[in-house]
Amino acid sequence: MKRIVLALLAMPGALTAADQVTVIKAARLFDGKSDHVVSPGLVVVSGGKISAVGKNAAIPAGAVTIDLGDATLLPGFMDAHTHLSMPFERDYRVTEQALLKKTVAERALDAAENARKTLMAGFTTVRDVGAADYIDVGLRNAIRDGKIPGPRMLVAVHALGATAGHCDPTAGFAPLLFGREPGFADGVINSPDEARAAVRFNVKQGADVIKTCATGGVFSLTDDVDTPQLTQAELDALVDEAHALRRKTAAHAHGATGAKRAIRAGIDSIEHGSFLDDEALDLMKAKGTYYVPTLMALEGVKEMLNDGFVPPPIEKKARQATAALNATVRNAIARGVKIGLGTDAAVYPHGRNAEEFHLLVDLGMKPVDALKTGTSADADLLGIADRTGTLEAGKAADIVACPGNPEENIRVVEKVFFVMRDGVVFRK
């Protein structure tokens, strides 16, 4: 009998049944929208959803109680910028080799492990903003169907960009590697009509969100990090088509010129934004555009640079971006720009996502406001605030717990020890 119990406890989701009424207690609670942590913490879960929250919540007879003690209950965290299908290697050259040598099947299995690590870190929802070989679609579906443990996923399929740009999968490689010049079905667009065709193709293949590259990037081989890479007309068409098909949009944009084109087009979020100027930030605030600064990517790049594992052309771009980003984020916080939490997981080791919270606090954000970026703000950005992002009756039972009080020490969120997604406990 003991072996059977231990085997059940080792199985993802075996600790609770979806139709079981469960009461989760802790010393404190942050609901994802309030301005303070409150005491005590109590959440009633039934049928995979939250049925009541707070010390006065009615507890049904026969409910199972999980008492987590001196801890804080929070909504499941969200990461609006991940690449779960991509490996992390401290040496950039090893990453290139891994992508070239591994089969699609092996990379899909690696992605499943990345998804598990992300969920165990307390992230119950992620937006995956670009993958190859439809691994992101398969991963999302396998998690959704309960075949493997992982966070709820919104996926982008191919990220869309210009020939020789940051989203061109063949830029910097020998022509024979791909066998042909990539087109809109591969994510490469060079006109407004191709932009619309690419959006439609991605939606056909299962995209929940449309991601584009409006400027150059750090790790691409044939561009400068801040150059604009799509015209205003191309971005206008891309965003218009995506919104017509009821898909949110996100733009990789380090440089201010390309970012402003995307903002004017109506993009929903700017990712990275290393060199955003005052005009860009003011435009974002006026339009309600979210800024997802991906500070953990900066940490990952710093670690690679310190170890000498970045080729010289990429090192130059990396140092330019890292030198500018912190000042840009401070400026965005001061101007009241909407900020969402995203980390660029894969530029650093998967599973360290929660470190993004303290990086935002280090740059001037209040701990509670930082917690909102990875809960209610991201839910709004992703268009799923009616389903998750806060601890409220009727929402999905996405609940995590960390020791201590994150309002007093934000870094305790890096020590999540309880994870529930859709009413199923994955970590306890």
Protein Blocks (a to p, Z undefined) as FASTA:
>chain_A
ZZmmmmmmmpghklpcfkbccddddfbdcehlambdcdddddddeehiafbgcjklccde
hiacddebjaddddddddfbdcfkbccdfblklmmmmmmmpcfklmmmmmmmmmmmmmmn
opabdcdebdehhlmmmmmmmmmnopagcdddddekjadddehiaklmkgoiafklnopa
cdfknopacbfklmmmmmmmmmmnopabdcddfbdcfkbckbcfkbcfbdfklmmmmmmm
mmmnopacddddfbfklmmmmmmnopabdehjlmacfklmmmmmmnopacdeklmlmmmm
mmmmmnopacfklmmmmmmmmmmmmmmmmmmmmnopacdddehiojacehilmmmmmmmm
mnopafklmmmmmmmmmmmmnopmmmgopacehiacdddddehjfklmmklmmmccbdce
ehiafbZZ
